[in-house]
Amino acid sequence: MIIILLILFVILAFFAIMLVKDAKLRWLYTALSFAAVAFCLVLITGNAHDHWGMKVKTTTKKVQIYSAQDQNTYGVLAYQPVGTSGREKAFVYKASTTAKEATVAKPDLKTKTAIQDIDGNQAFQVTKTKEYIYDNGFYQFLFGWAGNNHEVKSKQVTYQVPATWIALSTQDGAKLKAILAQKMGDADFISWIQQNKQEAADDPDQAAKDAVSYYKNVLANG
C-alpha cells in the first residue's frame, strides 16, 4: 500500500505543477505532495532497514535425530567445519529411523550452531528462530508488499548429544577409522569388540557409553 501512496503523491505533485494556475496554491500543493513523497520514502526505508512496524517473534522447535551410522552400537553425529573461521559446522545425521539417506544440515549467514551434552540416550536438534513479524494488520497492510513478514533475524541450532553418542568431525572420523584399521589385527581389540557387542544385547546404553568412551580415548591418544 505504501508504494501505491508514493505513486499517488508523485502524480499529485505532477498535476499540481502542471495544472494549478494560481502560483501560491501551486507551490503549496507541490510542497505538500513532495513532503508526502518524502514521508513515504522515510517509511519505506525505515521498514526495510530497521523493520518499522514489526516485532521479533521467537519460536523453538525440537526434533529427534538419528545416527548417521546406524550399524554401530552407539550414535554418531558427524560434522564438517564451514568457512575460514571454522566456527560454524555442517552436521550429518538421519532425520528418521527409516531414512535411507543422511541429512546434511548446512548453516547460513544468519545461523549459529552448537553441540550440547545431555542425559538420556536420544539425540535432538533444537532450533531457536527469531523472526520479524508485523505488529498488527495495519502495518502489514501498509508494508506487506515488501514480503518481509516472517523474515528470519537469527537462528540458533543446537545439537543435543547424550553419552551414548559421539560427535565427530570428518577429520577425526577419518583419523579414528585409520587407527582402528591398524588395530584389526590386535587380539585385545577384537576381544573388546566382541564383549561390547555382547554387552549391547543386555544393556545397549551402557555398551554405547563404553564404546564412545573407548573411541574418544583412542582419538585422544592416537
C-alpha positions as MATLAB code, in Angstrom:
seq = 'MIIILLILFVILAFFAIMLVKDAKLRWLYTALSFAAVAFCLVLITGNAHDHWGMKVKTTTKKVQIYSAQDQNTYGVLAYQPVGTSGREKAFVYKASTTAKEATVAKPDLKTKTAIQDIDGNQAFQVTKTKEYIYDNGFYQFLFGWAGNNHEVKSKQVTYQVPATWIALSTQDGAKLKAILAQKMGDADFISWIQQNKQEAADDPDQAAKDAVSYYKNVLANG';
ca = [
       0.000    0.000    0.000;
       2.830    2.407    0.803;
       4.094    2.103   -2.794;
       0.651    2.988   -4.119;
       0.551    6.038   -1.842;
       4.007    7.057   -3.016;
       2.938    6.858   -6.656;
      -0.247    8.812   -5.943;
       1.649   11.630   -4.237;
       4.119   11.797   -7.131;
       1.177   12.078   -9.542;
      -0.405   14.760   -7.377;
       2.849   16.722   -7.384;
       2.962   16.476  -11.172;
      -0.628   17.696  -11.549;
      -0.027   20.469   -9.036;
       2.910   21.751  -11.079;
       1.220   21.380  -14.446;
      -2.426   22.242  -13.791;
      -2.740   24.626  -10.837;
      -2.640   28.146  -12.255;
      -2.541   30.114   -9.018;
       1.160   30.400   -8.104;
       0.677   30.310   -4.342;
      -1.626   27.314   -4.488;
       0.674   25.592   -6.979;
       3.656   25.947   -4.661;
       1.563   24.894   -1.666;
       0.152   21.766   -3.299;
       3.522   20.892   -4.792;
       5.284   21.293   -1.453;
       2.666   19.204    0.334;
       2.852   16.488   -2.314;
       6.653   16.298   -2.187;
       6.543   16.297    1.612;
       4.172   13.315    1.443;
       6.510   11.631   -1.057;
       9.452   12.184    1.284;
       7.433   10.839    4.208;
       6.561    7.695    2.248;
      10.223    7.185    1.354;
      11.192    7.543    5.024;
       8.587    4.921    5.976;
       9.765    2.553    3.241;
      13.409    2.951    4.277;
      12.571    2.531    7.962;
      10.650   -0.655    7.295;
      13.314   -2.121    5.016;
      16.309   -1.186    7.149;
      15.030   -1.011   10.747;
      11.833   -3.081   10.434;
       9.441   -0.293   11.463;
       6.009   -1.637   12.331;
       7.464   -5.059   13.166;
       8.422   -7.020   16.260;
      10.623  -10.043   16.900;
       8.929  -13.380   17.466;
      10.922  -16.307   18.891;
       9.981  -19.912   18.183;
      11.699  -23.098   19.336;
      11.454  -26.426   17.547;
      12.875  -29.657   18.948;
      13.077  -32.827   16.859;
      14.763  -36.145   17.465;
      17.619  -37.057   15.159;
      19.163  -40.433   14.445;
      22.662  -41.690   13.950;
      24.302  -41.214   10.574;
      25.826  -44.687   11.084;
      23.060  -46.883   12.463;
      25.099  -50.066   12.242;
      27.074  -49.127   15.371;
      26.144  -49.842   18.986;
      26.458  -46.094   19.579;
      25.168  -42.995   17.831;
      27.290  -40.818   15.558;
      26.809  -37.121   14.837;
      29.252  -36.142   12.124;
      30.129  -32.562   11.275;
      32.320  -30.559    8.944;
      33.600  -27.061    9.805;
      32.295  -24.444    7.362;
      34.096  -21.285    6.263;
      37.536  -19.988    7.063;
      36.886  -19.485   10.776;
      35.503  -22.990   11.286;
      33.148  -21.713   13.987;
      30.040  -22.934   12.179;
      29.539  -26.517   11.092;
      27.527  -28.615    8.664;
      26.047  -31.600   10.500;
      25.272  -35.057    9.165;
      22.545  -37.236   10.699;
      19.388  -39.116    9.760;
      16.006  -37.468   10.148;
      14.165  -40.732   10.878;
      14.782  -44.405   11.547;
      13.585  -45.245    8.037;
      15.623  -42.602    6.204;
      17.826  -44.166    3.536;
      19.954  -41.070    3.020;
      21.628  -38.939    5.656;
      20.627  -35.310    6.086;
      23.343  -32.685    5.680;
      22.332  -29.545    7.598;
      24.323  -26.547    6.369;
      24.223  -23.239    8.265;
      23.660  -19.923    6.522;
      24.860  -16.420    7.414;
      22.080  -15.997    9.992;
      22.561  -19.409   11.637;
      24.828  -20.345   14.540;
      25.397  -23.954   15.579;
      26.440  -25.661   18.792;
      26.761  -29.103   20.385;
      25.361  -29.709   23.865;
      25.815  -32.747   26.122;
      22.586  -34.083   27.616;
      21.383  -37.027   29.681;
      19.478  -39.963   28.262;
      20.036  -41.983   25.093;
      18.340  -39.872   22.417;
      19.790  -37.024   20.370;
      17.877  -33.916   19.348;
      18.124  -30.909   17.082;
      16.825  -27.783   18.814;
      16.219  -24.814   16.524;
      15.560  -21.412   18.068;
      14.425  -18.948   15.420;
      13.961  -15.212   15.796;
      11.893  -13.656   13.011;
      10.309  -10.323   12.248;
       6.515  -10.202   12.108;
       4.174   -7.229   11.749;
       2.800   -5.675   14.931;
      -0.727   -5.649   13.555;
      -2.820   -5.801   10.416;
      -2.436   -2.089    9.694;
       1.359   -2.298    9.352;
       1.093   -5.477    7.327;
      -1.395   -3.752    5.001;
       0.900   -0.746    4.725;
       4.216   -2.548    4.172;
       3.182   -6.079    3.190;
       4.339   -5.516   -0.394;
       7.935   -5.995    0.794;
       7.341   -9.672    1.532;
       9.400   -9.427    4.725;
       6.807  -10.811    7.124;
       8.454  -13.742    8.981;
      11.889  -12.667    7.770;
      14.499  -14.522    9.840;
      16.595  -12.316   12.105;
      18.765  -15.084   13.535;
      18.730  -18.811   14.120;
      20.477  -20.924   16.758;
      20.655  -24.654   16.046;
      21.821  -26.783   18.975;
      22.530  -30.486   18.628;
      21.884  -32.222   21.940;
      24.024  -35.326   22.209;
      23.811  -37.935   25.013;
      26.695  -40.015   26.366;
      25.586  -42.866   24.091;
      26.570  -40.760   21.067;
      29.867  -39.442   19.781;
      30.161  -36.157   17.878;
      32.974  -36.376   15.338;
      34.391  -34.011   12.774;
      35.030  -35.572    9.393;
      38.755  -35.170   10.092;
      38.534  -37.013   13.426;
      36.313  -39.624   11.813;
      38.945  -40.344    9.183;
      41.646  -40.417   11.870;
      39.660  -42.847   14.014;
      38.960  -45.100   11.043;
      42.676  -45.255   10.208;
      43.627  -46.064   13.816;
      41.012  -48.814   14.102;
      42.125  -50.314   10.784;
      45.558  -50.781   12.311;
      44.016  -52.399   15.385;
      42.087  -55.043   13.463;
      44.939  -57.489   13.955;
      45.132  -56.787   17.683;
      43.683  -59.669   19.702;
      42.790  -57.390   22.627;
      40.882  -55.014   20.362;
      38.966  -57.846   18.682;
      38.121  -59.271   22.104;
      36.870  -55.861   23.270;
      34.630  -55.543   20.199;
      33.079  -58.930   20.860;
      32.499  -58.088   24.511;
      30.953  -54.747   23.575;
      28.546  -56.449   21.167;
      27.567  -58.976   23.814;
      27.030  -56.186   26.331;
      24.852  -54.353   23.790;
      22.411  -57.273   23.808;
      21.911  -56.967   27.582;
      22.471  -53.244   28.229;
      22.636  -51.249   24.982;
      23.007  -47.884   26.702;
      25.983  -48.953   28.765;
      27.561  -50.651   25.759;
      27.154  -47.434   23.787;
      28.682  -45.352   26.575;
      31.617  -47.754   26.840;
      32.192  -47.641   23.081;
      32.049  -43.844   22.978;
      34.460  -43.589   25.909;
      36.813  -46.079   24.271;
      36.878  -44.326   20.900;
      37.295  -40.883   22.463;
      40.318  -42.268   24.340;
      41.691  -43.755   21.116;
      41.399  -40.378   19.406;
      42.992  -38.537   22.307;
      45.978  -40.864   22.374;
      46.187  -41.839   18.727;
];
